[in-house]
């Protein structure tokens, strides 16, 4: 996809389409939202006698994770489902959620969409239960139809759709592990008549968790002599409750038109109590070595989409959707720091009330010029308004300080695109497109000047699929892309977030109103070989050249350590990925009925302005691998997946480094069909119970200071009773 994105400092006065009821979440803010209703599926090259496979047959390929794959291991979070997919890594431990990354890149480089649209800021995808998801689509290269804010790629989560026949399904489940108790259920009801179909998916989740993540902090002078040693013990007791409801109704109208109404209702409650105790054996103790914290968080989201598909003459079609989002989030932090010689006892109370309202209107007109040539054009207009009230009260013997901050942010976007899907010959298919996006971000914060960021982005697109002549199973793909990453609103607002025990490894954080979007020129190429519908081998390479790379700069001013995002030159990233899957019968006719799959991804990156080795982008995962096996015989089915994620040290800046330990995870499942419509599913995750260590290090000419945190590994088991009636 050739994409020539250009960002000018001019912006269109966009219509701030918003007014609904909505949103927000913790201490951050919202980014731009956007996009189409369903996954981009640019084109079907040729219809084979075999089953249609979007990865094989679409010009702009996508990997589809089916509902069967989503529920296979009985996962409770989407990140656990995705960590087993080729080329995808998650930076958290199994069962704890985490940031989903493609090409090993985090911090917004991977675009996550819900039905083709961005979720509100502060809404965690891991708070959405897998039981209400129809499928997940993974797009490594951008298309004109979806937003190009996807330097690493796009993951589009499609919610449950109406069924083609009457269906009733109930799945109670319970999971447990050392300190974990996780009961839940999933209910699906659907039916259809001649002119109407409906479905409703309801998922209930309750997770009670007790865990401990001890930390060690140490420092040394330039000669290596120890200056500091601290150990922190902690205990976290948390309860998460979630109710997820996805109703959908579709009407078939006269002339072949259809009208569908789908909603997502997401209600979550989270409570956590923690105790931290720090012992200093060398050096000065922190101001508050002991603290007790209590967090209460309540998040409510409702999204409604009305989609009309209108059939026109000569096979043309108009597909348009209007959607509205309401997101409300309230959180309370009650933090107590015990008295020491360095500071009196402190009681800190932080109340955050955030609301977001969003409105989006998308449309696509498609005209089949010939049987092998489809031209389409569309628009994507959306607006979001987020308001946030934050009150912090610090009480001690010295008195009470109150900091009351009100902020609001408005994000408006308009995108226009056109694309041409053309099967030139039985061996060659071409996808060409262009997308223009105008973005305006306006934010206001207490005691700060209003900040307005505007940009125009022009993105031509080109993807090609070439089926090698005289072969039935070999093909080549090429994509040229120009993508971007807009700065998050909270990174633009110069509001300061203060840490309790300020240090180089736990600094205050402040935004930067001058941040510019990151722009990337990318090339993706792959060779694919298919033996049959279930067997394939793929070799892929990619590269990205990134302008205006954003990193965190660490500085010391007015007696406090402060981290601030800045644009810092250019960066470059490269990836190679090998993947294969096949039934063992492909090579061993008399062997057992095993389906095998494996993949390995190698990533490199370099930031031009950061000196020395290990300066990968955003703690990029250098190497990851997945190997899995599935087996079915009669009423029994079983399988296992082993995932490997390399770690190591990353130089984030000239004075800051980060480390992640290597992760090795083994998951397994067993299904037992008891009778028609009746099945038991057993799942085990994190069987190896490996701890995860993360560390941040401050480096200067006079000292080195590091803080390492260990997330203890726990094996989790889950049993699900699946009933269809």
VEXKEKE-563444 format. One line per 5 residues: number of its first residue (from 1); their letters; for each residue x, y, z of C-alpha. Coordinates in nm, 3 decimals. Layout:
NUM	a	X/Y/Z; ...
***
This chain:
1	xxxxx	0.000/0.000/0.000; 0.175/0.307/-0.099; 0.077/0.559/0.138; 0.204/0.906/0.135; 0.089/1.054/0.453
6	xxxxx	0.160/1.416/0.495; 0.102/1.608/0.810; 0.061/1.979/0.776; 0.008/2.209/1.061; -0.315/2.332/0.920
11	xxxxx	-0.636/2.182/1.020; -0.982/2.188/0.909; -1.236/2.322/1.141; -1.407/1.996/1.188; -1.749/1.946/1.308
16	xxxxx	-1.721/1.843/1.665; -1.989/1.593/1.623; -2.032/1.488/1.968; -2.300/1.483/2.213; -2.401/1.170/2.371
21	xxxxx	-2.324/1.049/2.703; -1.993/0.922/2.777; -1.673/0.848/2.893; -1.353/0.830/3.047; -1.125/0.646/3.256
26	xxxxx	-0.841/0.683/3.483; -0.567/0.935/3.470; -0.539/0.967/3.103; -0.735/1.105/2.822; -0.872/1.030/2.486
31	xxxxx	-0.719/0.992/2.155; -0.885/1.021/1.830; -1.146/0.767/1.758; -1.250/0.637/1.447; -1.347/0.422/1.177
36	xxxxx	-1.555/0.189/0.994; -1.810/-0.049/1.117; -1.647/-0.372/1.024; -1.306/-0.494/0.938; -1.157/-0.380/0.615
41	xxxxx	-1.174/-0.666/0.381; -1.049/-0.510/0.068; -1.099/-0.774/-0.192; -1.162/-1.131/-0.283; -0.923/-1.229/-0.555
46	xxxxx	-1.088/-1.539/-0.691; -1.346/-1.780/-0.562; -1.204/-2.126/-0.531; -1.376/-2.453/-0.501; -1.232/-2.471/-0.152
51	xxxxx	-1.362/-2.270/0.142; -1.298/-1.896/0.134; -0.997/-1.796/0.343; -0.945/-1.418/0.381; -0.577/-1.464/0.451
56	xxxxx	-0.528/-1.654/0.129; -0.788/-1.496/-0.100; -0.811/-1.125/-0.008; -0.576/-0.886/-0.185; -0.521/-0.705/0.145
61	xxxxx	-0.488/-1.007/0.368; -0.612/-1.035/0.722; -0.586/-1.308/0.980; -0.922/-1.400/1.134; -0.931/-1.547/1.486
66	xxxxx	-1.262/-1.734/1.493; -1.501/-1.768/1.784; -1.388/-2.130/1.821; -1.028/-2.014/1.870; -1.135/-1.739/2.110
71	xxxxx	-1.307/-1.977/2.354; -1.071/-2.274/2.307; -0.862/-2.224/2.624; -1.137/-2.071/2.839; -0.956/-1.735/2.867
76	xxxxx	-1.099/-1.448/3.070; -0.913/-1.167/2.889; -0.867/-1.078/2.523; -0.494/-1.032/2.571; -0.460/-1.400/2.670
81	xxxxx	-0.640/-1.499/2.348; -0.413/-1.282/2.135; -0.081/-1.375/2.295; -0.106/-1.713/2.116; -0.141/-1.553/1.773
86	xxxxx	0.165/-1.526/1.545; 0.352/-1.196/1.568; 0.155/-1.066/1.868; 0.298/-1.020/2.216; 0.153/-0.893/2.545
91	xxxxx	0.369/-0.713/2.799; 0.180/-0.845/3.105; 0.176/-1.183/3.275; -0.101/-1.433/3.181; -0.429/-1.363/3.360
96	xxxxx	-0.335/-1.001/3.434; -0.409/-0.838/3.100; -0.150/-0.608/2.947; -0.071/-0.402/2.640; -0.129/-0.585/2.311
101	xxxxx	0.159/-0.537/2.067; 0.226/-0.614/1.702; 0.588/-0.621/1.580; 0.676/-0.600/1.950; 0.574/-0.231/1.958
106	xxxxx	0.354/-0.075/2.225; 0.256/0.279/2.333; -0.017/0.319/2.074; 0.170/0.182/1.771; -0.088/-0.099/1.751
111	xxxxx	-0.441/0.019/1.671; -0.721/-0.156/1.864; -1.074/-0.118/1.725; -1.420/-0.229/1.837; -1.639/-0.298/1.532
116	xxxxx	-1.404/-0.078/1.331; -1.409/0.213/1.578; -1.179/0.317/1.859; -1.296/0.258/2.214; -1.313/0.558/2.450
121	xxxxx	-0.995/0.669/2.625; -0.947/0.487/2.951; -1.159/0.190/2.840; -0.952/-0.124/2.873; -1.003/-0.387/2.604
126	xxxxx	-0.924/-0.647/2.871; -1.237/-0.538/3.057; -1.436/-0.677/2.763; -1.521/-1.045/2.806; -1.418/-1.287/2.525
131	xxxxx	-1.765/-1.443/2.543; -1.929/-1.146/2.365; -1.684/-1.148/2.072; -1.769/-1.295/1.731; -1.418/-1.283/1.585
136	xxxxx	-1.093/-1.087/1.590; -0.933/-0.960/1.269; -0.559/-0.889/1.252; -0.435/-0.656/0.975; -0.060/-0.615/0.946
141	xxxxx	-0.080/-0.351/0.671; -0.313/-0.052/0.659; -0.603/-0.001/0.416; -0.784/0.312/0.304; -1.108/0.202/0.468
146	xxxxx	-0.978/0.194/0.826; -0.788/0.465/1.009; -0.417/0.470/0.933; -0.325/0.541/1.295; -0.167/0.197/1.294
151	xxxxx	0.210/0.201/1.251; 0.248/-0.156/1.381; -0.088/-0.282/1.254; -0.457/-0.309/1.347; -0.656/-0.549/1.562
156	xxxxx	-1.030/-0.522/1.501; -1.261/-0.688/1.755; -1.602/-0.777/1.611; -1.887/-0.821/1.859; -2.148/-1.097/1.840
161	xxxxx	-2.367/-1.094/1.528; -2.717/-1.225/1.461; -2.726/-1.597/1.391; -2.863/-1.765/1.079; -3.083/-1.996/1.284
166	xxxxx	-3.231/-2.038/1.630; -2.961/-2.096/1.888; -2.947/-2.114/2.267; -2.620/-2.146/2.454; -2.532/-2.127/2.824
171	xxxxx	-2.177/-2.159/2.961; -2.120/-2.140/3.337; -1.752/-2.149/3.434; -1.521/-2.130/3.732; -1.147/-2.069/3.744
176	xxxxx	-0.899/-2.075/4.028; -0.532/-2.066/4.116; -0.309/-1.964/4.404; -0.487/-1.649/4.524; -0.732/-1.647/4.230
181	xxxxx	-1.107/-1.723/4.221; -1.285/-1.650/3.891; -1.647/-1.767/3.843; -1.847/-1.643/3.544; -2.106/-1.728/3.282
186	xxxxx	-2.194/-1.665/2.919; -2.545/-1.673/2.771; -2.627/-1.648/2.400; -2.980/-1.638/2.256; -3.056/-1.593/1.887
191	xxxxx	-3.331/-1.661/1.635; -3.455/-1.544/1.296; -3.770/-1.516/1.088; -3.810/-1.437/0.721; -3.760/-1.063/0.772
196	xxxxx	-3.583/-1.034/1.107; -3.307/-1.189/1.311; -3.183/-1.113/1.657; -2.920/-1.217/1.908; -2.824/-1.122/2.260
201	xxxxx	-2.500/-1.219/2.432; -2.464/-1.171/2.807; -2.139/-1.234/2.991; -2.085/-1.206/3.367; -1.736/-1.200/3.524
206	xxxxx	-1.618/-1.205/3.885; -1.246/-1.215/3.962; -1.112/-1.218/4.317; -0.734/-1.199/4.329; -0.466/-1.184/4.596
211	xxxxx	-0.111/-1.134/4.472; 0.227/-1.001/4.573; 0.471/-0.810/4.349; 0.787/-0.746/4.557; 1.032/-0.478/4.444
216	xxxxx	1.405/-0.420/4.491; 1.576/-0.083/4.449; 1.950/-0.032/4.446; 2.206/0.230/4.353; 2.581/0.255/4.298
221	xxxxx	2.832/0.529/4.229; 3.048/0.562/3.916; 3.299/0.308/4.050; 3.028/0.052/4.128; 3.036/0.100/4.506
226	xxxxx	2.686/0.044/4.658; 2.499/0.358/4.764; 2.142/0.235/4.809; 1.952/-0.086/4.876; 1.580/-0.111/4.946
231	xxxxx	1.329/-0.394/4.945; 0.955/-0.347/4.922; 0.708/-0.615/5.018; 0.348/-0.573/4.915; 0.015/-0.745/4.899
236	xxxxx	-0.273/-0.665/4.668; -0.631/-0.781/4.727; -0.862/-0.697/4.440; -1.210/-0.777/4.313; -1.326/-0.719/3.957
241	xxxxx	-1.691/-0.752/3.855; -1.816/-0.710/3.502; -2.143/-0.745/3.315; -2.135/-0.730/2.934; -2.448/-0.724/2.716
246	xxxxx	-2.444/-0.724/2.335; -2.792/-0.719/2.176; -2.836/-0.703/1.797; -3.142/-0.694/1.572; -3.135/-0.706/1.190
251	xxxxx	-3.431/-0.638/0.961; -3.446/-0.739/0.593; -3.621/-0.462/0.401; -3.778/-0.438/0.058; -3.542/-0.444/-0.238
256	xxxxx	-3.273/-0.635/-0.051; -3.193/-0.353/0.194; -3.107/-0.432/0.554; -3.114/-0.236/0.877; -2.935/-0.349/1.192
261	xxxxx	-2.914/-0.211/1.542; -2.639/-0.332/1.774; -2.542/-0.215/2.121; -2.266/-0.283/2.370; -2.335/-0.230/2.738
266	xxxxx	-2.025/-0.266/2.953; -2.052/-0.232/3.334; -1.739/-0.286/3.545; -1.651/-0.242/3.912; -1.300/-0.271/4.052
271	xxxxx	-1.175/-0.252/4.411; -0.820/-0.302/4.534; -0.657/-0.272/4.875; -0.280/-0.285/4.902; -0.011/-0.268/5.169
276	xxxxx	0.345/-0.165/5.087; 0.633/-0.194/5.334; 0.982/-0.075/5.236; 1.300/-0.165/5.425; 1.617/0.034/5.355
281	xxxxx	1.940/-0.148/5.441; 2.175/0.103/5.276; 2.130/0.473/5.203; 1.848/0.712/5.288; 1.495/0.584/5.336
286	xxxxx	1.219/0.725/5.113; 0.984/0.986/5.263; 0.704/0.728/5.297; 0.845/0.375/5.314; 0.513/0.231/5.437
291	xxxxx	0.175/0.300/5.282; -0.175/0.159/5.263; -0.371/0.224/4.946; -0.735/0.169/4.853; -0.863/0.207/4.496
296	xxxxx	-1.227/0.204/4.390; -1.314/0.230/4.022; -1.646/0.225/3.841; -1.676/0.223/3.463; -1.997/0.226/3.255
301	xxxxx	-1.996/0.226/2.876; -2.281/0.210/2.628; -2.235/0.213/2.251; -2.516/0.189/1.995; -2.472/0.145/1.619
306	xxxxx	-2.743/0.180/1.354; -2.632/0.035/1.020; -2.824/0.069/0.691; -2.723/-0.119/0.375; -2.903/0.008/0.066
311	xxxxx	-2.891/-0.183/-0.263; -2.870/0.035/-0.576; -2.886/-0.030/-0.949; -2.622/-0.233/-1.134; -2.501/-0.401/-0.817
316	xxxxx	-2.400/-0.078/-0.643; -2.441/-0.052/-0.267; -2.445/0.217/0.002; -2.339/0.104/0.349; -2.372/0.369/0.621
321	xxxxx	-2.361/0.361/0.999; -2.438/0.606/1.278; -2.298/0.526/1.621; -2.305/0.694/1.961; -2.092/0.623/2.266
326	xxxxx	-2.135/0.714/2.631; -1.861/0.638/2.880; -1.855/0.737/3.248; -1.572/0.654/3.484; -1.531/0.738/3.850
331	xxxxx	-1.232/0.642/4.062; -1.119/0.703/4.417; -0.768/0.665/4.557; -0.721/0.672/4.933; -0.349/0.661/5.010
336	xxxxx	-0.186/0.672/5.352; 0.187/0.733/5.401; 0.312/0.660/5.752; 0.523/0.909/5.945; 0.902/0.890/5.930
341	xxxxx	1.193/1.113/6.029; 1.186/1.249/5.672; 0.818/1.341/5.658; 0.503/1.355/5.875; 0.217/1.113/5.818
346	xxxxx	0.031/1.190/5.495; -0.323/1.108/5.394; -0.388/1.155/5.024; -0.733/1.133/4.870; -0.777/1.160/4.493
351	xxxxx	-1.124/1.167/4.335; -1.151/1.146/3.958; -1.473/1.184/3.765; -1.447/1.151/3.388; -1.715/1.153/3.119
356	xxxxx	-1.689/1.105/2.746; -1.947/1.150/2.472; -1.887/1.039/2.116; -2.077/1.045/1.788; -1.960/0.890/1.461
361	xxxxx	-2.100/0.867/1.109; -1.940/0.645/0.848; -2.042/0.547/0.498; -1.918/0.356/0.197; -2.045/0.354/-0.160
366	xxxxx	-1.939/0.052/-0.369; -1.980/0.018/-0.745; -1.880/-0.304/-0.927; -1.743/-0.168/-1.255; -1.696/-0.525/-1.380
371	xxxxx	-1.709/-0.869/-1.223; -1.341/-0.831/-1.136; -1.328/-0.459/-1.066; -1.494/-0.284/-0.767; -1.462/0.087/-0.696
376	xxxxx	-1.568/0.234/-0.363; -1.551/0.562/-0.177; -1.650/0.663/0.172; -1.629/0.895/0.466; -1.560/0.870/0.839
381	xxxxx	-1.663/1.162/1.059; -1.652/1.148/1.436; -1.622/1.367/1.739; -1.552/1.299/2.104; -1.574/1.528/2.404
386	xxxxx	-1.417/1.430/2.734; -1.449/1.619/3.061; -1.256/1.535/3.373; -1.273/1.664/3.732; -0.987/1.572/3.962
391	xxxxx	-0.959/1.669/4.328; -0.654/1.581/4.538; -0.647/1.641/4.915; -0.321/1.596/5.106; -0.361/1.606/5.484
396	xxxxx	-0.084/1.603/5.745; 0.007/1.777/6.071; 0.122/2.069/5.857; -0.231/2.124/5.724; -0.440/2.030/5.425
401	xxxxx	-0.357/2.107/5.063; -0.634/2.083/4.806; -0.567/2.070/4.434; -0.884/2.090/4.225; -0.839/2.048/3.851
406	xxxxx	-1.097/2.049/3.577; -1.003/1.963/3.221; -1.176/1.893/2.897; -1.068/1.768/2.559; -1.238/1.761/2.222
411	xxxxx	-1.122/1.542/1.938; -1.277/1.587/1.594; -1.185/1.393/1.285; -1.302/1.381/0.926; -1.171/1.122/0.681
416	xxxxx	-1.248/1.076/0.311; -1.124/0.778/0.115; -1.149/0.599/-0.217; -1.029/0.254/-0.316; -1.014/0.036/-0.624
421	xxxxx	-1.013/-0.343/-0.595; -0.912/-0.498/-0.924; -0.849/-0.859/-1.015; -0.640/-0.791/-1.326; -0.588/-1.157/-1.416
426	xxxxx	-0.622/-1.497/-1.250; -0.267/-1.445/-1.123; -0.259/-1.078/-1.030; -0.481/-0.861/-0.806; -0.433/-0.500/-0.708
431	xxxxx	-0.574/-0.288/-0.427; -0.524/0.088/-0.463; -0.662/0.353/-0.234; -0.614/0.695/-0.084; -0.729/0.834/0.250
436	xxxxx	-0.729/1.193/0.370; -0.773/1.260/0.740; -0.811/1.591/0.919; -0.767/1.585/1.295; -0.822/1.856/1.552
441	xxxxx	-0.744/1.806/1.924; -0.833/2.086/2.164; -0.771/2.050/2.538; -0.804/2.281/2.836; -0.674/2.215/3.186
446	xxxxx	-0.686/2.402/3.513; -0.411/2.668/3.547; -0.280/2.583/3.199; -0.321/2.746/2.863; -0.556/2.583/2.617
451	xxxxx	-0.379/2.353/2.371; -0.489/2.297/2.012; -0.322/2.046/1.784; -0.426/2.017/1.421; -0.301/1.808/1.131
456	xxxxx	-0.389/1.694/0.780; -0.280/1.351/0.667; -0.283/1.228/0.308; -0.230/0.856/0.262; -0.214/0.679/-0.073
461	xxxxx	-0.234/0.300/-0.046; -0.114/0.009/-0.257; -0.137/-0.366/-0.194; -0.069/-0.642/-0.444; -0.125/-1.016/-0.459
466	xxxxx	0.056/-1.226/-0.721; -0.025/-1.595/-0.768; 0.279/-1.756/-0.922; 0.185/-1.912/-1.262; 0.198/-2.288/-1.310
471	xxxxx	0.154/-2.343/-0.936; -0.163/-2.398/-0.739; -0.038/-2.290/-0.403; 0.237/-2.026/-0.418; 0.174/-1.654/-0.395
476	xxxxx	0.352/-1.327/-0.319; 0.221/-1.019/-0.140; 0.348/-0.662/-0.130; 0.217/-0.362/0.064; 0.346/-0.005/0.072
481	xxxxx	0.200/0.202/0.355; 0.222/0.542/0.512; 0.080/0.544/0.864; 0.093/0.764/1.171; 0.042/0.788/1.547
486	xxxxx	-0.129/1.097/1.685; -0.024/1.221/2.032; -0.260/1.116/2.310; -0.454/1.404/2.464; -0.307/1.349/2.809
491	xxxxx	0.042/1.377/2.657; -0.049/1.720/2.516; -0.194/1.870/2.835; 0.076/2.020/3.063; -0.088/1.881/3.378
496	xxxxx	0.145/1.732/3.635; 0.082/1.391/3.797; 0.277/1.370/4.123; 0.432/1.049/4.256; 0.433/0.976/4.630
501	xxxxx	0.801/0.875/4.657; 0.957/1.080/4.379; 1.275/0.932/4.231; 1.441/0.877/3.891; 1.260/0.544/3.863
506	xxxxx	0.926/0.682/3.993; 0.913/1.037/3.852; 0.630/1.288/3.825; 0.471/1.302/3.480; 0.378/1.605/3.273
511	xxxxx	0.243/1.651/2.919; 0.398/1.840/2.629; 0.175/2.078/2.422; 0.428/2.085/2.134; 0.413/1.712/2.054
516	xxxxx	0.383/1.627/1.685; 0.234/1.310/1.526; 0.475/1.032/1.441; 0.475/0.942/1.070; 0.589/0.611/0.924
521	xxxxx	0.665/0.486/0.575; 0.635/0.108/0.562; 0.699/-0.184/0.329; 0.559/-0.534/0.386; 0.636/-0.834/0.166
526	xxxxx	0.556/-1.203/0.206; 0.572/-1.540/0.034; 0.295/-1.791/0.107; 0.273/-2.156/0.017; -0.051/-2.354/0.067
531	xxxxx	-0.067/-2.731/0.050; -0.442/-2.741/0.114; -0.708/-2.556/0.315; -0.543/-2.638/0.649; -0.175/-2.627/0.554
536	xxxxx	0.041/-2.323/0.484; 0.389/-2.177/0.511; 0.446/-1.802/0.523; 0.765/-1.593/0.522; 0.714/-1.219/0.584
541	xxxxx	0.948/-0.920/0.606; 0.865/-0.559/0.690; 1.030/-0.228/0.764; 0.912/0.108/0.900; 1.085/0.447/0.884
546	xxxxx	0.941/0.667/1.161; 0.964/1.047/1.174; 0.908/1.258/1.490; 0.970/0.956/1.714; 0.825/1.015/2.062
551	xxxxx	1.008/0.908/2.378; 1.004/1.001/2.748; 1.269/1.248/2.860; 1.374/1.235/3.225; 1.490/1.554/3.397
556	xxxxx	1.545/1.697/3.747; 1.397/2.040/3.826; 1.296/2.222/4.148; 1.388/1.920/4.356; 1.165/1.677/4.163
561	xxxxx	1.225/1.414/3.895; 0.996/1.466/3.596; 0.920/1.250/3.290; 0.786/1.424/2.978; 0.714/1.296/2.624
566	xxxxx	0.917/1.465/2.348; 0.970/1.425/1.974; 1.328/1.310/1.927; 1.436/1.257/1.569; 1.383/0.947/1.360
571	xxxxx	1.366/0.575/1.423; 1.365/0.258/1.217; 1.218/-0.087/1.278; 1.246/-0.418/1.085; 1.074/-0.754/1.128
576	xxxxx	1.099/-1.106/0.989; 0.827/-1.362/1.058; 0.801/-1.732/0.975; 0.475/-1.919/1.023; 0.342/-2.264/0.939
581	xxxxx	0.040/-2.476/1.021; -0.057/-2.819/0.893; -0.221/-3.149/0.994; 0.036/-3.416/1.065; -0.139/-3.627/0.801
586	xxxxx	0.003/-3.392/0.537; 0.345/-3.555/0.583; 0.261/-3.874/0.775; -0.051/-4.039/0.639; -0.072/-4.302/0.912
591	xxxxx	0.017/-4.065/1.197; -0.215/-3.945/1.474; -0.479/-3.677/1.401; -0.270/-3.382/1.514; -0.293/-3.025/1.384
596	xxxxx	0.041/-2.848/1.428; 0.127/-2.476/1.414; 0.434/-2.270/1.482; 0.565/-1.920/1.425; 0.870/-1.714/1.509
601	xxxxx	0.910/-1.334/1.485; 1.235/-1.140/1.497; 1.224/-0.762/1.542; 1.496/-0.496/1.527; 1.474/-0.122/1.579
606	xxxxx	1.700/0.173/1.639; 1.647/0.531/1.751; 1.889/0.765/1.575; 1.930/1.009/1.866; 1.981/0.757/2.150
611	xxxxx	2.346/0.660/2.192; 2.484/0.317/2.267; 2.344/-0.035/2.224; 1.997/-0.169/2.317; 1.809/0.142/2.205
616	xxxxx	1.505/-0.040/2.066; 1.179/0.148/2.021; 0.943/0.140/2.319; 1.101/-0.167/2.479; 1.037/-0.363/2.158
621	xxxxx	1.026/-0.742/2.194; 1.325/-0.865/1.990; 1.214/-1.228/1.953; 0.888/-1.414/2.006; 0.772/-1.763/1.910
626	xxxxx	0.455/-1.974/1.931; 0.417/-2.351/1.895; 0.089/-2.536/1.930; -0.081/-2.869/1.876; -0.448/-2.973/1.864
631	xxxxx	-0.594/-3.324/1.872; -0.945/-3.462/1.843; -1.076/-3.816/1.854; -1.440/-3.905/1.907; -1.579/-3.714/2.206
636	xxxxx	-1.240/-3.588/2.323; -1.033/-3.294/2.207; -0.711/-3.156/2.349; -0.436/-2.911/2.272; -0.151/-2.702/2.406
641	xxxxx	0.035/-2.382/2.315; 0.385/-2.280/2.414; 0.480/-1.914/2.379; 0.823/-1.758/2.413; 0.897/-1.387/2.444
646	xxxxx	1.253/-1.267/2.470; 1.340/-0.981/2.701; 1.656/-0.789/2.774; 1.763/-0.430/2.828; 1.636/-0.137/2.622
651	xxxxx	1.801/0.204/2.621; 1.500/0.441/2.628; 1.709/0.760/2.651; 2.067/0.858/2.721; 1.993/0.844/3.097
656	xxxxx	1.716/0.585/3.116; 1.702/0.210/3.049; 1.440/-0.061/3.097; 1.460/-0.438/3.132; 1.209/-0.721/3.092
661	xxxxx	1.275/-1.083/3.173; 1.227/-1.365/2.923; 0.879/-1.519/2.932; 0.796/-1.884/2.866; 0.430/-1.979/2.894
666	xxxxx	0.252/-2.310/2.844; -0.127/-2.336/2.817; -0.341/-2.645/2.762; -0.706/-2.739/2.718; -0.923/-3.053/2.710
671	xxxxx	-1.279/-3.084/2.581; -1.513/-3.375/2.653; -1.838/-3.398/2.457; -2.095/-3.550/2.693; -2.375/-3.563/2.438
676	xxxxx	-2.553/-3.355/2.175; -2.516/-2.992/2.278; -2.338/-3.078/2.604; -1.962/-3.039/2.658; -1.707/-2.982/2.932
681	xxxxx	-1.399/-2.767/2.869; -1.092/-2.770/3.096; -0.823/-2.508/3.056; -0.485/-2.449/3.221; -0.277/-2.134/3.171
686	xxxxx	0.071/-2.036/3.287; 0.154/-2.398/3.364; 0.525/-2.313/3.398; 0.442/-2.052/3.666; 0.723/-1.828/3.556
691	xxxxx	0.776/-1.497/3.737; 0.801/-1.179/3.531; 1.063/-0.918/3.620; 1.053/-0.558/3.497; 1.322/-0.304/3.582
696	xxxxx	1.388/0.064/3.518; 1.738/0.210/3.552; 1.856/0.569/3.575; 2.211/0.627/3.451; 2.431/0.934/3.499
701	xxxxx	2.801/1.013/3.516; 2.795/0.986/3.895; 2.550/0.709/3.978; 2.326/0.424/3.864; 1.986/0.364/4.022
706	xxxxx	1.748/0.078/3.944; 1.411/-0.049/4.059; 1.302/-0.405/3.974; 0.950/-0.546/4.028; 0.867/-0.918/4.024
711	xxxxx	0.519/-1.032/3.921; 0.482/-1.380/4.063; 0.368/-1.652/3.824; 0.054/-1.849/3.911; -0.100/-2.141/3.726
716	xxxxx	-0.471/-2.089/3.660; -0.727/-2.360/3.593; -1.075/-2.311/3.450; -1.372/-2.544/3.392; -1.658/-2.450/3.160
721	xxxxx	-1.981/-2.641/3.109; -2.109/-2.565/2.758; -2.476/-2.636/2.690; -2.656/-2.579/2.361; -3.033/-2.612/2.363
***
